[in-house]
Amino acid sequence: MFPVQESSHCAEWPRKTPILIAYRFESVEKSRSLCETRSRFDADRESKILAFFDESNLNSIWHTICGILVMMHEQTITSTFSNALVRAATRLGSLLTVMILAFIASNSASAQDLATQDLSLSVNAFSAITTSGDPEPLIISDGVAGTNALTSASDGSTTYDITQNHSTGRARPKIAATLNSPLPAGYTLKINLASTLGRSAGTIDISKGRVRNVVTALANGADADQSITYTFSANASSGTLAPTVKTVTLTVTN
């Protein structure tokens, strides 16, 4: 398989002229020594290779590797074939034997011991928003002489949490605020929602009962403990207002 060929320099050495020998090697003695050393090295190297892979083992090595690859693909190793692999592995050295045994141990189940299932997976659009509770009553009871606008009342004691997952491309959800009914003329209610998940619209007037966007461009994810601030203002010319309960609705919309 690995024929040992005597170096061409060695074979032709007697016929070389002194000039050529001097050109290729420093001396005739050094040329002869180099040829002999190379021949011994080649013979020793081939001897070791043939000792490990003699021709009687080549077919066994090839068929064993092919068998392993086929079984890995089909996952149908039986106990009978496993025993055959072990017998073949003994010819290939301890390292390959350990590899084959490890493979057999991890694939010892026959085709009858296996079952498969197909699963359909999906995630639907989801959004949820909650508040920490109701704010304190907003009561106006002060003003400045000579000024129609009374001193406003505000509250920032509440927060909101939000989670949503249906933001795609330019279609970014938003939070809208709505007052259940308009306030009488001369009275104003404003709201401000902080946000790290989206962009706060700042302080927005919701007195007229219309839907107003208070947070826009929401990203997918969650926002927690974001502040809600209400500001209530009135003009002296509008007179007094008896305690009135109003409902503000926060909605996540597309």
Secondary structure as GFF3:
##gff-version 3
##sequence-region A 1 254
A	DSSP	alpha_helix	8	12	.	.	.	ID=ss1
A	DSSP	three_ten_helix	13	15	.	.	.	ID=ss2
A	DSSP	alpha_helix	18	24	.	.	.	ID=ss3
A	DSSP	alpha_helix	28	52	.	.	.	ID=ss4
A	DSSP	alpha_helix	55	74	.	.	.	ID=ss5
A	DSSP	alpha_helix	79	89	.	.	.	ID=ss6
A	DSSP	alpha_helix	94	106	.	.	.	ID=ss7
A	DSSP	three_ten_helix	111	113	.	.	.	ID=ss8
A	DSSP	beta_strand	127	131	.	.	.	ID=ss9
A	DSSP	beta_strand	153	164	.	.	.	ID=ss10
A	DSSP	beta_strand	174	179	.	.	.	ID=ss11
A	DSSP	beta_strand	187	193	.	.	.	ID=ss12
A	DSSP	beta_strand	199	200	.	.	.	ID=ss13
A	DSSP	beta_strand	203	205	.	.	.	ID=ss14
A	DSSP	beta_strand	212	216	.	.	.	ID=ss15
A	DSSP	beta_strand	221	234	.	.	.	ID=ss16
A	DSSP	three_ten_helix	236	238	.	.	.	ID=ss17
A	DSSP	beta_strand	248	253	.	.	.	ID=ss18
###
